[in-house]
Amino acid sequence: MKNFYVIEGEHTNPNLIETILKNTEKKHGPFEEQEANQIAKGLIQKNIDDFYHRAWVVGSDNLAK
């Protein structure tokens, strides 16, 4: 079931998804879980030199309203 999303963007604290800067946030999906994990991994590798950029896999039930 395609109910996973990849959220990427710049963060003030790259260890906390809640600190994402809303003007940099991009949401990709929906995907199957395995596909979402692959896309997130690719985005992380693409932006490896940017410490404040992160990509997260979240389920549709965990998306912020």
PDB file of N, H, CA, C and O in Angstrom:
ATOM      1  N   MET A   1       0.847  -1.184   0.000  1.00  0.00           N
ATOM      2  CA  MET A   1       0.000   0.000   0.000  1.00  0.00           C
ATOM      3  C   MET A   1       0.888   1.241   0.000  1.00  0.00           C
ATOM      4  O   MET A   1       1.848   1.337   0.765  1.00  0.00           O
ATOM      5  N   LYS A   2       0.552   2.178  -0.863  1.00  0.00           N
ATOM      6  H   LYS A   2      -0.228   2.100  -1.484  1.00  0.00           H
ATOM      7  CA  LYS A   2       1.352   3.396  -0.996  1.00  0.00           C
ATOM      8  C   LYS A   2       0.902   4.434   0.023  1.00  0.00           C
ATOM      9  O   LYS A   2       0.043   5.269  -0.261  1.00  0.00           O
ATOM     10  N   ASN A   3       1.485   4.374   1.198  1.00  0.00           N
ATOM     11  H   ASN A   3       2.183   3.696   1.429  1.00  0.00           H
ATOM     12  CA  ASN A   3       1.131   5.345   2.226  1.00  0.00           C
ATOM     13  C   ASN A   3       2.349   5.880   2.977  1.00  0.00           C
ATOM     14  O   ASN A   3       2.277   6.210   4.161  1.00  0.00           O
ATOM     15  N   PHE A   4       3.477   5.959   2.252  1.00  0.00           N
ATOM     16  H   PHE A   4       3.536   5.691   1.290  1.00  0.00           H
ATOM     17  CA  PHE A   4       4.686   6.536   2.829  1.00  0.00           C
ATOM     18  C   PHE A   4       5.139   7.710   1.979  1.00  0.00           C
ATOM     19  O   PHE A   4       5.029   7.686   0.753  1.00  0.00           O
ATOM     20  N   TYR A   5       5.650   8.739   2.645  1.00  0.00           N
ATOM     21  H   TYR A   5       5.739   8.759   3.641  1.00  0.00           H
ATOM     22  CA  TYR A   5       6.102   9.955   1.985  1.00  0.00           C
ATOM     23  C   TYR A   5       7.538  10.233   2.380  1.00  0.00           C
ATOM     24  O   TYR A   5       7.994   9.820   3.446  1.00  0.00           O
ATOM     25  N   VAL A   6       8.247  10.939   1.508  1.00  0.00           N
ATOM     26  H   VAL A   6       7.877  11.274   0.642  1.00  0.00           H
ATOM     27  CA  VAL A   6       9.597  11.403   1.807  1.00  0.00           C
ATOM     28  C   VAL A   6       9.511  12.914   1.979  1.00  0.00           C
ATOM     29  O   VAL A   6       9.065  13.628   1.081  1.00  0.00           O
ATOM     30  N   ILE A   7       9.939  13.389   3.131  1.00  0.00           N
ATOM     31  H   ILE A   7      10.302  12.810   3.860  1.00  0.00           H
ATOM     32  CA  ILE A   7       9.969  14.817   3.435  1.00  0.00           C
ATOM     33  C   ILE A   7      11.438  15.232   3.473  1.00  0.00           C
ATOM     34  O   ILE A   7      12.235  14.635   4.197  1.00  0.00           O
ATOM     35  N   GLU A   8      11.794  16.246   2.698  1.00  0.00           N
ATOM     36  H   GLU A   8      11.147  16.731   2.110  1.00  0.00           H
ATOM     37  CA  GLU A   8      13.174  16.728   2.705  1.00  0.00           C
ATOM     38  C   GLU A   8      13.208  18.226   2.893  1.00  0.00           C
ATOM     39  O   GLU A   8      12.232  18.924   2.620  1.00  0.00           O
ATOM     40  N   GLY A   9      14.346  18.713   3.365  1.00  0.00           N
ATOM     41  H   GLY A   9      15.139  18.145   3.587  1.00  0.00           H
ATOM     42  CA  GLY A   9      14.527  20.148   3.519  1.00  0.00           C
ATOM     43  C   GLY A   9      15.659  20.476   4.469  1.00  0.00           C
ATOM     44  O   GLY A   9      16.339  19.597   4.998  1.00  0.00           O
ATOM     45  N   GLU A  10      15.837  21.765   4.666  1.00  0.00           N
ATOM     46  H   GLU A  10      15.285  22.479   4.237  1.00  0.00           H
ATOM     47  CA  GLU A  10      16.854  22.278   5.582  1.00  0.00           C
ATOM     48  C   GLU A  10      16.269  22.320   6.999  1.00  0.00           C
ATOM     49  O   GLU A  10      15.083  22.590   7.185  1.00  0.00           O
ATOM     50  N   HIS A  11      17.113  22.050   7.981  1.00  0.00           N
ATOM     51  H   HIS A  11      18.077  21.830   7.829  1.00  0.00           H
ATOM     52  CA  HIS A  11      16.690  22.007   9.377  1.00  0.00           C
ATOM     53  C   HIS A  11      17.597  22.884  10.240  1.00  0.00           C
ATOM     54  O   HIS A  11      18.780  23.048   9.943  1.00  0.00           O
ATOM     55  N   THR A  12      17.034  23.440  11.303  1.00  0.00           N
ATOM     56  H   THR A  12      16.073  23.307  11.544  1.00  0.00           H
ATOM     57  CA  THR A  12      17.873  24.148  12.263  1.00  0.00           C
ATOM     58  C   THR A  12      18.609  23.144  13.142  1.00  0.00           C
ATOM     59  O   THR A  12      19.736  23.401  13.565  1.00  0.00           O
ATOM     60  N   ASN A  13      17.981  22.001  13.421  1.00  0.00           N
ATOM     61  H   ASN A  13      17.065  21.792  13.078  1.00  0.00           H
ATOM     62  CA  ASN A  13      18.617  20.883  14.117  1.00  0.00           C
ATOM     63  C   ASN A  13      18.390  19.653  13.238  1.00  0.00           C
ATOM     64  O   ASN A  13      17.283  19.114  13.225  1.00  0.00           O
ATOM     65  N   PRO A  14      19.403  19.198  12.505  1.00  0.00           N
ATOM     66  CA  PRO A  14      19.200  18.127  11.539  1.00  0.00           C
ATOM     67  C   PRO A  14      18.819  16.774  12.138  1.00  0.00           C
ATOM     68  O   PRO A  14      18.539  15.832  11.397  1.00  0.00           O
ATOM     69  N   ASN A  15      18.804  16.665  13.447  1.00  0.00           N
ATOM     70  H   ASN A  15      19.032  17.430  14.049  1.00  0.00           H
ATOM     71  CA  ASN A  15      18.398  15.418  14.084  1.00  0.00           C
ATOM     72  C   ASN A  15      16.919  15.386  14.433  1.00  0.00           C
ATOM     73  O   ASN A  15      16.415  14.356  14.881  1.00  0.00           O
ATOM     74  N   LEU A  16      16.214  16.493  14.237  1.00  0.00           N
ATOM     75  H   LEU A  16      16.623  17.330  13.873  1.00  0.00           H
ATOM     76  CA  LEU A  16      14.791  16.575  14.586  1.00  0.00           C
ATOM     77  C   LEU A  16      13.978  17.022  13.382  1.00  0.00           C
ATOM     78  O   LEU A  16      14.190  18.111  12.849  1.00  0.00           O
ATOM     79  N   ILE A  17      13.047  16.176  12.956  1.00  0.00           N
ATOM     80  H   ILE A  17      12.875  15.291  13.389  1.00  0.00           H
ATOM     81  CA  ILE A  17      12.217  16.521  11.798  1.00  0.00           C
ATOM     82  C   ILE A  17      11.372  17.771  12.057  1.00  0.00           C
ATOM     83  O   ILE A  17      11.029  18.494  11.121  1.00  0.00           O
ATOM     84  N   GLU A  18      11.039  18.023  13.315  1.00  0.00           N
ATOM     85  H   GLU A  18      11.317  17.435  14.075  1.00  0.00           H
ATOM     86  CA  GLU A  18      10.194  19.165  13.667  1.00  0.00           C
ATOM     87  C   GLU A  18      10.867  20.506  13.407  1.00  0.00           C
ATOM     88  O   GLU A  18      10.191  21.534  13.370  1.00  0.00           O
ATOM     89  N   THR A  19      12.193  20.517  13.226  1.00  0.00           N
ATOM     90  H   THR A  19      12.742  19.682  13.256  1.00  0.00           H
ATOM     91  CA  THR A  19      12.906  21.775  13.038  1.00  0.00           C
ATOM     92  C   THR A  19      13.089  22.144  11.563  1.00  0.00           C
ATOM     93  O   THR A  19      13.897  23.012  11.233  1.00  0.00           O
ATOM     94  N   ILE A  20      12.339  21.482  10.681  1.00  0.00           N
ATOM     95  H   ILE A  20      11.683  20.776  10.950  1.00  0.00           H
ATOM     96  CA  ILE A  20      12.460  21.768   9.258  1.00  0.00           C
ATOM     97  C   ILE A  20      12.024  23.206   8.977  1.00  0.00           C
ATOM     98  O   ILE A  20      11.037  23.687   9.534  1.00  0.00           O
ATOM     99  N   LEU A  21      12.760  23.873   8.120  1.00  0.00           N
ATOM    100  H   LEU A  21      13.561  23.483   7.667  1.00  0.00           H
ATOM    101  CA  LEU A  21      12.398  25.225   7.705  1.00  0.00           C
ATOM    102  C   LEU A  21      11.317  25.092   6.633  1.00  0.00           C
ATOM    103  O   LEU A  21      11.571  24.559   5.553  1.00  0.00           O
ATOM    104  N   LYS A  22      10.130  25.568   6.930  1.00  0.00           N
ATOM    105  H   LYS A  22       9.923  26.001   7.808  1.00  0.00           H
ATOM    106  CA  LYS A  22       8.963  25.351   6.075  1.00  0.00           C
ATOM    107  C   LYS A  22       9.164  25.838   4.645  1.00  0.00           C
ATOM    108  O   LYS A  22       8.594  25.265   3.718  1.00  0.00           O
ATOM    109  N   ASN A  23       9.963  26.882   4.449  1.00  0.00           N
ATOM    110  H   ASN A  23      10.427  27.348   5.202  1.00  0.00           H
ATOM    111  CA  ASN A  23      10.164  27.386   3.089  1.00  0.00           C
ATOM    112  C   ASN A  23      11.095  26.493   2.264  1.00  0.00           C
ATOM    113  O   ASN A  23      11.238  26.715   1.062  1.00  0.00           O
ATOM    114  N   THR A  24      11.727  25.494   2.874  1.00  0.00           N
ATOM    115  H   THR A  24      11.610  25.314   3.851  1.00  0.00           H
ATOM    116  CA  THR A  24      12.596  24.562   2.149  1.00  0.00           C
ATOM    117  C   THR A  24      11.983  23.167   2.059  1.00  0.00           C
ATOM    118  O   THR A  24      12.546  22.286   1.409  1.00  0.00           O
ATOM    119  N   GLU A  25      10.852  22.960   2.696  1.00  0.00           N
ATOM    120  H   GLU A  25      10.394  23.676   3.225  1.00  0.00           H
ATOM    121  CA  GLU A  25      10.242  21.633   2.780  1.00  0.00           C
ATOM    122  C   GLU A  25       9.682  21.184   1.443  1.00  0.00           C
ATOM    123  O   GLU A  25       8.978  21.931   0.762  1.00  0.00           O
ATOM    124  N   LYS A  26      10.010  19.932   1.073  1.00  0.00           N
ATOM    125  H   LYS A  26      10.581  19.326   1.626  1.00  0.00           H
ATOM    126  CA  LYS A  26       9.457  19.299  -0.130  1.00  0.00           C
ATOM    127  C   LYS A  26       8.919  17.937   0.278  1.00  0.00           C
ATOM    128  O   LYS A  26       9.573  17.198   1.013  1.00  0.00           O
ATOM    129  N   LYS A  27       7.728  17.607  -0.200  1.00  0.00           N
ATOM    130  H   LYS A  27       7.196  18.207  -0.798  1.00  0.00           H
ATOM    131  CA  LYS A  27       7.101  16.322   0.107  1.00  0.00           C
ATOM    132  C   LYS A  27       6.994  15.527  -1.191  1.00  0.00           C
ATOM    133  O   LYS A  27       6.483  16.027  -2.193  1.00  0.00           O
ATOM    134  N   HIS A  28       7.477  14.290  -1.166  1.00  0.00           N
ATOM    135  H   HIS A  28       7.892  13.883  -0.352  1.00  0.00           H
ATOM    136  CA  HIS A  28       7.428  13.401  -2.317  1.00  0.00           C
ATOM    137  C   HIS A  28       6.587  12.187  -1.951  1.00  0.00           C
ATOM    138  O   HIS A  28       6.700  11.669  -0.840  1.00  0.00           O
ATOM    139  N   GLY A  29       5.753  11.731  -2.862  1.00  0.00           N
ATOM    140  H   GLY A  29       5.662  12.151  -3.765  1.00  0.00           H
ATOM    141  CA  GLY A  29       4.995  10.514  -2.593  1.00  0.00           C
ATOM    142  C   GLY A  29       3.562  10.629  -3.005  1.00  0.00           C
ATOM    143  O   GLY A  29       3.159  11.635  -3.589  1.00  0.00           O
ATOM    144  N   PRO A  30       2.803   9.645  -2.720  1.00  0.00           N
ATOM    145  CA  PRO A  30       3.025   8.484  -1.837  1.00  0.00           C
ATOM    146  C   PRO A  30       3.789   7.358  -2.536  1.00  0.00           C
ATOM    147  O   PRO A  30       3.765   7.227  -3.760  1.00  0.00           O
ATOM    148  N   PHE A  31       4.466   6.553  -1.719  1.00  0.00           N
ATOM    149  H   PHE A  31       4.485   6.659  -0.725  1.00  0.00           H
ATOM    150  CA  PHE A  31       5.257   5.432  -2.188  1.00  0.00           C
ATOM    151  C   PHE A  31       5.009   4.220  -1.293  1.00  0.00           C
ATOM    152  O   PHE A  31       4.466   4.327  -0.194  1.00  0.00           O
ATOM    153  N   GLU A  32       5.431   3.058  -1.811  1.00  0.00           N
ATOM    154  H   GLU A  32       5.872   2.972  -2.705  1.00  0.00           H
ATOM    155  CA  GLU A  32       5.556   1.883  -0.957  1.00  0.00           C
ATOM    156  C   GLU A  32       6.719   2.164  -0.001  1.00  0.00           C
ATOM    157  O   GLU A  32       7.583   2.982  -0.317  1.00  0.00           O
ATOM    158  N   GLU A  33       6.757   1.515   1.141  1.00  0.00           N
ATOM    159  H   GLU A  33       6.055   0.851   1.398  1.00  0.00           H
ATOM    160  CA  GLU A  33       7.790   1.800   2.136  1.00  0.00           C
ATOM    161  C   GLU A  33       9.200   1.604   1.581  1.00  0.00           C
ATOM    162  O   GLU A  33      10.065   2.451   1.804  1.00  0.00           O
ATOM    163  N   GLN A  34       9.447   0.520   0.872  1.00  0.00           N
ATOM    164  H   GLN A  34       8.744  -0.168   0.691  1.00  0.00           H
ATOM    165  CA  GLN A  34      10.787   0.245   0.342  1.00  0.00           C
ATOM    166  C   GLN A  34      11.193   1.324  -0.665  1.00  0.00           C
ATOM    167  O   GLN A  34      12.335   1.784  -0.645  1.00  0.00           O
ATOM    168  N   GLU A  35      10.282   1.727  -1.534  1.00  0.00           N
ATOM    169  H   GLU A  35       9.355   1.353  -1.550  1.00  0.00           H
ATOM    170  CA  GLU A  35      10.595   2.768  -2.510  1.00  0.00           C
ATOM    171  C   GLU A  35      10.876   4.103  -1.821  1.00  0.00           C
ATOM    172  O   GLU A  35      11.789   4.828  -2.217  1.00  0.00           O
ATOM    173  N   ALA A  36      10.095   4.426  -0.793  1.00  0.00           N
ATOM    174  H   ALA A  36       9.354   3.837  -0.471  1.00  0.00           H
ATOM    175  CA  ALA A  36      10.311   5.668  -0.039  1.00  0.00           C
ATOM    176  C   ALA A  36      11.691   5.665   0.610  1.00  0.00           C
ATOM    177  O   ALA A  36      12.382   6.684   0.598  1.00  0.00           O
ATOM    178  N   ASN A  37      12.094   4.538   1.170  1.00  0.00           N
ATOM    179  H   ASN A  37      11.532   3.711   1.179  1.00  0.00           H
ATOM    180  CA  ASN A  37      13.421   4.436   1.786  1.00  0.00           C
ATOM    181  C   ASN A  37      14.533   4.628   0.757  1.00  0.00           C
ATOM    182  O   ASN A  37      15.549   5.257   1.054  1.00  0.00           O
ATOM    183  N   GLN A  38      14.351   4.092  -0.446  1.00  0.00           N
ATOM    184  H   GLN A  38      13.526   3.581  -0.687  1.00  0.00           H
ATOM    185  CA  GLN A  38      15.356   4.254  -1.499  1.00  0.00           C
ATOM    186  C   GLN A  38      15.449   5.713  -1.943  1.00  0.00           C
ATOM    187  O   GLN A  38      16.548   6.226  -2.153  1.00  0.00           O
ATOM    188  N   ILE A  39      14.317   6.376  -2.086  1.00  0.00           N
ATOM    189  H   ILE A  39      13.425   5.959  -1.915  1.00  0.00           H
ATOM    190  CA  ILE A  39      14.314   7.780  -2.501  1.00  0.00           C
ATOM    191  C   ILE A  39      14.966   8.645  -1.431  1.00  0.00           C
ATOM    192  O   ILE A  39      15.770   9.522  -1.747  1.00  0.00           O
ATOM    193  N   ALA A  40      14.626   8.403  -0.162  1.00  0.00           N
ATOM    194  H   ALA A  40      13.973   7.691   0.095  1.00  0.00           H
ATOM    195  CA  ALA A  40      15.228   9.165   0.932  1.00  0.00           C
ATOM    196  C   ALA A  40      16.742   8.954   0.961  1.00  0.00           C
ATOM    197  O   ALA A  40      17.495   9.908   1.154  1.00  0.00           O
ATOM    198  N   LYS A  41      17.184   7.728   0.774  1.00  0.00           N
ATOM    199  H   LYS A  41      16.572   6.953   0.617  1.00  0.00           H
ATOM    200  CA  LYS A  41      18.617   7.427   0.756  1.00  0.00           C
ATOM    201  C   LYS A  41      19.302   8.192  -0.371  1.00  0.00           C
ATOM    202  O   LYS A  41      20.385   8.743  -0.174  1.00  0.00           O
ATOM    203  N   GLY A  42      18.686   8.231  -1.546  1.00  0.00           N
ATOM    204  H   GLY A  42      17.806   7.783  -1.706  1.00  0.00           H
ATOM    205  CA  GLY A  42      19.249   8.963  -2.667  1.00  0.00           C
ATOM    206  C   GLY A  42      19.350  10.456  -2.399  1.00  0.00           C
ATOM    207  O   GLY A  42      20.348  11.087  -2.746  1.00  0.00           O
ATOM    208  N   LEU A  43      18.313  11.025  -1.778  1.00  0.00           N
ATOM    209  H   LEU A  43      17.502  10.513  -1.496  1.00  0.00           H
ATOM    210  CA  LEU A  43      18.337  12.450  -1.442  1.00  0.00           C
ATOM    211  C   LEU A  43      19.403  12.765  -0.398  1.00  0.00           C
ATOM    212  O   LEU A  43      20.064  13.801  -0.470  1.00  0.00           O
ATOM    213  N   ILE A  44      19.564  11.875   0.561  1.00  0.00           N
ATOM    214  H   ILE A  44      19.026  11.033   0.619  1.00  0.00           H
ATOM    215  CA  ILE A  44      20.589  12.060   1.593  1.00  0.00           C
ATOM    216  C   ILE A  44      21.975  12.018   0.951  1.00  0.00           C
ATOM    217  O   ILE A  44      22.834  12.842   1.264  1.00  0.00           O
ATOM    218  N   GLN A  45      22.188  11.057   0.056  1.00  0.00           N
ATOM    219  H   GLN A  45      21.490  10.388  -0.199  1.00  0.00           H
ATOM    220  CA  GLN A  45      23.487  10.946  -0.608  1.00  0.00           C
ATOM    221  C   GLN A  45      23.749  12.147  -1.515  1.00  0.00           C
ATOM    222  O   GLN A  45      24.874  12.641  -1.590  1.00  0.00           O
ATOM    223  N   LYS A  46      22.714  12.610  -2.196  1.00  0.00           N
ATOM    224  H   LYS A  46      21.801  12.208  -2.135  1.00  0.00           H
ATOM    225  CA  LYS A  46      22.853  13.761  -3.091  1.00  0.00           C
ATOM    226  C   LYS A  46      23.266  15.015  -2.321  1.00  0.00           C
ATOM    227  O   LYS A  46      24.012  15.847  -2.838  1.00  0.00           O
ATOM    228  N   ASN A  47      22.787  15.148  -1.098  1.00  0.00           N
ATOM    229  H   ASN A  47      22.181  14.472  -0.678  1.00  0.00           H
ATOM    230  CA  ASN A  47      23.033  16.330  -0.282  1.00  0.00           C
ATOM    231  C   ASN A  47      23.990  16.049   0.873  1.00  0.00           C
ATOM    232  O   ASN A  47      23.897  16.688   1.921  1.00  0.00           O
ATOM    233  N   ILE A  48      24.894  15.115   0.697  1.00  0.00           N
ATOM    234  H   ILE A  48      24.970  14.596  -0.154  1.00  0.00           H
ATOM    235  CA  ILE A  48      25.778  14.668   1.773  1.00  0.00           C
ATOM    236  C   ILE A  48      26.628  15.797   2.340  1.00  0.00           C
ATOM    237  O   ILE A  48      26.967  15.772   3.523  1.00  0.00           O
ATOM    238  N   ASP A  49      26.979  16.780   1.529  1.00  0.00           N
ATOM    239  H   ASP A  49      26.704  16.800   0.567  1.00  0.00           H
ATOM    240  CA  ASP A  49      27.837  17.875   1.994  1.00  0.00           C
ATOM    241  C   ASP A  49      27.083  18.967   2.737  1.00  0.00           C
ATOM    242  O   ASP A  49      27.701  19.871   3.298  1.00  0.00           O
ATOM    243  N   ASP A  50      25.759  18.895   2.748  1.00  0.00           N
ATOM    244  H   ASP A  50      25.257  18.160   2.291  1.00  0.00           H
ATOM    245  CA  ASP A  50      24.941  19.910   3.425  1.00  0.00           C
ATOM    246  C   ASP A  50      24.462  19.337   4.758  1.00  0.00           C
ATOM    247  O   ASP A  50      23.487  18.587   4.805  1.00  0.00           O
ATOM    248  N   PHE A  51      25.153  19.694   5.838  1.00  0.00           N
ATOM    249  H   PHE A  51      25.946  20.303   5.800  1.00  0.00           H
ATOM    250  CA  PHE A  51      24.866  19.142   7.164  1.00  0.00           C
ATOM    251  C   PHE A  51      23.421  19.381   7.596  1.00  0.00           C
ATOM    252  O   PHE A  51      22.862  18.555   8.318  1.00  0.00           O
ATOM    253  N   TYR A  52      22.805  20.475   7.181  1.00  0.00           N
ATOM    254  H   TYR A  52      23.260  21.146   6.595  1.00  0.00           H
ATOM    255  CA  TYR A  52      21.474  20.832   7.656  1.00  0.00           C
ATOM    256  C   TYR A  52      20.348  20.302   6.774  1.00  0.00           C
ATOM    257  O   TYR A  52      19.178  20.523   7.086  1.00  0.00           O
ATOM    258  N   HIS A  53      20.667  19.617   5.694  1.00  0.00           N
ATOM    259  H   HIS A  53      21.618  19.438   5.441  1.00  0.00           H
ATOM    260  CA  HIS A  53      19.641  19.033   4.829  1.00  0.00           C
ATOM    261  C   HIS A  53      19.400  17.595   5.260  1.00  0.00           C
ATOM    262  O   HIS A  53      20.343  16.833   5.475  1.00  0.00           O
ATOM    263  N   ARG A  54      18.134  17.232   5.384  1.00  0.00           N
ATOM    264  H   ARG A  54      17.368  17.851   5.209  1.00  0.00           H
ATOM    265  CA  ARG A  54      17.778  15.864   5.736  1.00  0.00           C
ATOM    266  C   ARG A  54      16.574  15.427   4.914  1.00  0.00           C
ATOM    267  O   ARG A  54      15.804  16.250   4.419  1.00  0.00           O
ATOM    268  N   ALA A  55      16.432  14.120   4.782  1.00  0.00           N
ATOM    269  H   ALA A  55      17.057  13.451   5.184  1.00  0.00           H
ATOM    270  CA  ALA A  55      15.257  13.516   4.165  1.00  0.00           C
ATOM    271  C   ALA A  55      14.732  12.466   5.136  1.00  0.00           C
ATOM    272  O   ALA A  55      15.500  11.691   5.706  1.00  0.00           O
ATOM    273  N   TRP A  56      13.426  12.451   5.314  1.00  0.00           N
ATOM    274  H   TRP A  56      12.802  13.080   4.851  1.00  0.00           H
ATOM    275  CA  TRP A  56      12.780  11.560   6.274  1.00  0.00           C
ATOM    276  C   TRP A  56      11.690  10.769   5.572  1.00  0.00           C
ATOM    277  O   TRP A  56      11.032  11.286   4.669  1.00  0.00           O
ATOM    278  N   VAL A  57      11.492   9.525   5.978  1.00  0.00           N
ATOM    279  H   VAL A  57      12.026   9.106   6.712  1.00  0.00           H
ATOM    280  CA  VAL A  57      10.365   8.718   5.514  1.00  0.00           C
ATOM    281  C   VAL A  57       9.330   8.737   6.623  1.00  0.00           C
ATOM    282  O   VAL A  57       9.617   8.393   7.770  1.00  0.00           O
ATOM    283  N   VAL A  58       8.116   9.148   6.262  1.00  0.00           N
ATOM    284  H   VAL A  58       7.883   9.428   5.331  1.00  0.00           H
ATOM    285  CA  VAL A  58       7.030   9.184   7.243  1.00  0.00           C
ATOM    286  C   VAL A  58       5.801   8.498   6.648  1.00  0.00           C
ATOM    287  O   VAL A  58       5.559   8.553   5.442  1.00  0.00           O
ATOM    288  N   GLY A  59       5.045   7.862   7.513  1.00  0.00           N
ATOM    289  H   GLY A  59       5.242   7.818   8.492  1.00  0.00           H
ATOM    290  CA  GLY A  59       3.790   7.267   7.096  1.00  0.00           C
ATOM    291  C   GLY A  59       2.726   8.328   6.957  1.00  0.00           C
ATOM    292  O   GLY A  59       2.809   9.385   7.582  1.00  0.00           O
ATOM    293  N   SER A  60       1.725   8.053   6.142  1.00  0.00           N
ATOM    294  H   SER A  60       1.657   7.194   5.634  1.00  0.00           H
ATOM    295  CA  SER A  60       0.674   9.048   5.915  1.00  0.00           C
ATOM    296  C   SER A  60      -0.063   9.386   7.209  1.00  0.00           C
ATOM    297  O   SER A  60      -0.593  10.490   7.338  1.00  0.00           O
ATOM    298  N   ASP A  61      -0.108   8.470   8.161  1.00  0.00           N
ATOM    299  H   ASP A  61       0.322   7.573   8.057  1.00  0.00           H
ATOM    300  CA  ASP A  61      -0.764   8.742   9.441  1.00  0.00           C
ATOM    301  C   ASP A  61       0.078   9.631  10.346  1.00  0.00           C
ATOM    302  O   ASP A  61      -0.419  10.107  11.366  1.00  0.00           O
ATOM    303  N   ASN A  62       1.362   9.869   9.994  1.00  0.00           N
ATOM    304  H   ASN A  62       1.766   9.482   9.165  1.00  0.00           H
ATOM    305  CA  ASN A  62       2.238  10.718  10.803  1.00  0.00           C
ATOM    306  C   ASN A  62       2.510  12.082  10.187  1.00  0.00           C
ATOM    307  O   ASN A  62       3.285  12.864  10.739  1.00  0.00           O
ATOM    308  N   LEU A  63       1.890  12.376   9.063  1.00  0.00           N
ATOM    309  H   LEU A  63       1.261  11.742   8.615  1.00  0.00           H
ATOM    310  CA  LEU A  63       2.103  13.683   8.430  1.00  0.00           C
ATOM    311  C   LEU A  63       1.459  14.766   9.266  1.00  0.00           C
ATOM    312  O   LEU A  63       0.344  14.607   9.761  1.00  0.00           O
ATOM    313  N   ALA A  64       2.171  15.870   9.419  1.00  0.00           N
ATOM    314  H   ALA A  64       3.077  16.000   9.017  1.00  0.00           H
ATOM    315  CA  ALA A  64       1.627  17.005  10.158  1.00  0.00           C
ATOM    316  C   ALA A  64       0.457  17.593   9.383  1.00  0.00           C
ATOM    317  O   ALA A  64       0.520  17.764   8.166  1.00  0.00           O
ATOM    318  N   LYS A  65      -0.557  17.885  10.075  1.00  0.00           N
ATOM    319  H   LYS A  65      -0.608  17.746  11.064  1.00  0.00           H
ATOM    320  CA  LYS A  65      -1.753  18.470   9.444  1.00  0.00           C
ATOM    321  C   LYS A  65      -1.567  19.945   9.221  1.00  0.00           C
ATOM    322  O   LYS A  65      -2.464  20.609   8.701  1.00  0.00           O
TER     323      LYS A  65
END
